[in-house]
């Protein structure tokens, strides 16, 4: 188990270094940062002053290692637009994004796992076909369109839920549903395929021969093995939700990290953009590592790989 953990940590570290490098280089490839900060009407003298003030006149390799050294210590610099420490800005907004992602994942799991089990148990019937149709619709439906539809129906017409803000748990229901809708198809299909494979295996036939109840077979034996890939995809989906929350947060006016990224991109606030990309990527890496460890706990055979 120790060797398994060390290998996974080494891979996570390499991915983190790659993300550090890419998030730095992509902002530089987008153009001259000094001109972007100064604006299109700035004089050449103003551009040069800004270039020297922000250290953009130094060699690129020195800027890179300087940024890495500060980022490792949690110092992402100061926002050009908000005039605040980037770490403080992200610290204020991150809880909103994480809460939204967890709500979305909880809704997705609560819907996808029961439907996936039902489709596997009733394989080939109208139940199975209906579940697969739901998965197809969920995969094809644009999240922003679903968000606007929920706002009109649940927020304006029925007035059941607030359409914007973060004042209470009710504000997270509609955006959580929208996030969940994009994750439900993958979770549902994976649960179904895992359960179909498990229910046709020898140990399930042995459990039936022993006279175990159907509920016991499904919950204690089939679902335990079918849940192994679901754990991995759930962690990946949570990472996608956190990284893709920019659209949902913009639609519902949730001032999380996604909305902060949109504001920063529109204002050419590159320190914030770099930091948001890095933080979300590190969260994604941590979630993937956690999924690997949970899978190793569920299936000891994975520890020897």
N, C-alpha and C positions, 0 to 999 in steps of 0.2 A: 504493500500500500504506500510506503514511503517513497519508493522509486517511481511509482505511478504519479504521486503528487508532485515530485520534483520535475518529472518530464512535463507535466501540464503547466507548472509554474514557469519553466523555461520557455515554452511556447508562448505563454501569455506575455512574458517579458519581451520577447522578440516582436510580437504583434504591437505591443505598446510603443516600442521604439520606432517601429514603422509608422504608426499613426502620428507620433510626434513629428517625424520628418515630413510626412505628407501634409499635415496641417500647416506646417511652416512654409513648405515650398509652394503649395497651391495658392496661398495668399500673395506670394511674391510673383508668381506667374500671371496673376490677374492684371498686372500693370504696375506703374510707378506709384508706390504708396504715398509718397510725398505729394504728388499731384492730386491724388484722390482725397487726401486729407485737406489740402488747401482749397480745393474746389476749382472749377473750370475757369473762373474769372481772376484767379490769383496771378500776381506778377511772378517773374522768374526769381526775383529776390525773395519774395515770400516763400516760394517753394524751397529754395535753398536753406532759408532759415528753419523751416519745418524739418527738412531732411537732417540738418545738424542737430536740432532739438531732440528728435526722436532716435538719433543714432543710425539713421538710414543711409548715412554717407560712409559707414564702415563696410569693410568686406563682408560679403554674404555669409561666409563660413564663421566669422566672428559673431555676427548677429544670431546665427543658428545655435552655436554653443552657449551663447549668453542666454538665449531664450530657454534652452533646455535646462541650464543650471538653475534659472529662476523658477521654471515650471515644476521641477522636481521638489522644490521647497514650497510650492503652493503659491508662488508669486507670478501672476500672469500679466502684470503690468497695470496700467491705468487706462480706462476707457477714454477714447478721443471725444466721444459724444456726451456720455453721462458724467464725465469728470470724477469717476469713482474707481476704487480698486476693482478690477475685474473679478477677483476672488469673492469680494463682498457681494457683487451683483449676482453672481451665479449662486452663492450661498443663500441669498434671499429668494431666488426664483426656483431653485432645484426642488424644494419640498412639494411645490405645486405640481411639477411634472412627474415626480415619483408617485405622488398620490394618484394622479390621473392614470398613470400606467398600471398601478396595482389594481385600481378599480376596474379598468378595462380587462386586465388579465383574469381577475376574479369572475367577472361576468362571462368572459369567453369560456373559461373552464367549466363554470356552472351550466352552460348551455351545451358546449361541445361534447363533453364526456358522456352525459346521459344519452344524447342523441347518437353518438358513435356506438355506444353499447347496444342501444335499441336497434340500430341498423345492422349490427353484427349478429345479434340474436335472431333477427327476422331477415336474414340475408336472402336477397332475391325477391322479397315481397314488396308490396306497395309502400310499406314503412321504409324499407331500405332505399327505394327509388325517391321517395319524398325527401329523405334526409340528404341524399346526394344532390337533389335539385336545390335545396336550401344552401348547400355548400357552394354550388355553382353560382347562384345569385349573389351570395355574399362575396365571392371572389371577384365578381364583375362590377359590383356597385361602387361608384366613386365615393370616398369618405366625405368629401366636402358637400356633395349632393345630399347624402343621407343626413348630414348634420343640419343643413338648411331645412330639409323636410321635417325633421324632428322639432326644430325650433318653431316652425309654422304650426304644426299640429299640436304638439305637447305644450309648447310655450305660449303661443299667441291665441290659438283657437280654444284649446281645452284649459289653458292656464294651470297646468299641473306642476310644471317645473320652471325654474328661472332659466333664462336663455343666455345669461352672461354673468361673469363675476365668480368669486371664490368664497363667498360669505359663509356657506354651510355645506353639508354633505350633499344636499340636493343639487348644488351647482355642478357636481361631478357626474351626475347620473347620465345626462344626455351625451356629453363628450365621452364618458366611459362606454356607453353603448356603441357609439360610432367607432371607437378604437377596437372594441371587442368584435364588431361585425367583420372587420378585416382579418382577425386572427382565428375566428371560429372555423372557417372552412378547413384550414390546415390541421388544426387540432382534432376536428371531427373525423376527417379522413384517416388520420394516423391512428386515432383510437379505434375506429372501425376495422382497419386492416390488421392492427395488432390483436384485437379481440377475435377476429375471424381465424387468424393463424393459431392463436392460443386455444380456441375452442375445438380445433381439429387435431390437437396434439395428443400424444399418448397419455400424458399424465392427467389430462382432463377425462379421458375415457376411464382411466383407473379410478379417479375420484367418483365418477358416476357409478362404477361397479361397486364401490364401497358403500353406496347408498347416501352420499352427501346430498344435502338439499341444493336446489338450483341456485338460490341466493348465495350459499356458501361457496359453490363452485365459481360463480361469477366474481364475487367480491374478493375472496381469499386466494384464489388460484389464477384464474384467467386475467383479471384486471391487474394483478401484481406484475405479471410479465408484460402485459400490453402497455403498462404505464412507463416502462423504461424509455422508449423513444419519445413518449409524450412529454416527459420531464425535460428532455433536451430541447424539443421544439417550443415548449412553453417558455424556457429561458430565452431562446432566440426571439420569440415573438414579443416578450417583454422588452428586449433590447430594441426591436423594431418600433414598438410603441413609443418608447422614450425618444428615439431618434426621429420618428416620423410625426411627433406630436405638434410640429410647427404648424401644420395645416389646421389641426383641430383647435389648437390654442388660439390661432388667429380668428377662426370662425366664431368661437365662443368667447372671445376676449378674455382668455385665461392668461395672466401674465406670468407664465412659467418660463423655462429655459428655451422652449421652442419659440415662443413669442419674442423673447430677448434676441434670439438668433435672427429672426426676421427683421426686427428693428435695427440690429447691428449691420446686417447686410445692406439694408436700404440707406443707412447713414455712413457706409464705408468705415465702420468701426472694427478694424481688423484685429486688434487684440482680443476683443470679445468673441469674434467669430472663431479665431484660433482656439481660444480656451473652451468654448462650447463644444466644438468638434472633438477636442481632446477628452473633455470630461465625459461626454456621452459615449465615446469609444471605450474609455476605461471602464465605464459601468457595463457596457456590453461584454467586454472581455471578462470582467468579474462574474457576470451572470453565466457566461459560457463555462467558465472554470467551475462554478458552483454546480452547474448541471452535470459536468463530468464526474464530480465527486459524488453527487447523489446517485448517478447511474452505477458508479462503482459499489456503492453501498447496497443498491437493489440487486445488482448482478455481480457477484464476486469474480466471475470469469473475465470481466473487463480489466481487473487489476493486473492481470498478467500480460496485457497487450503492450 
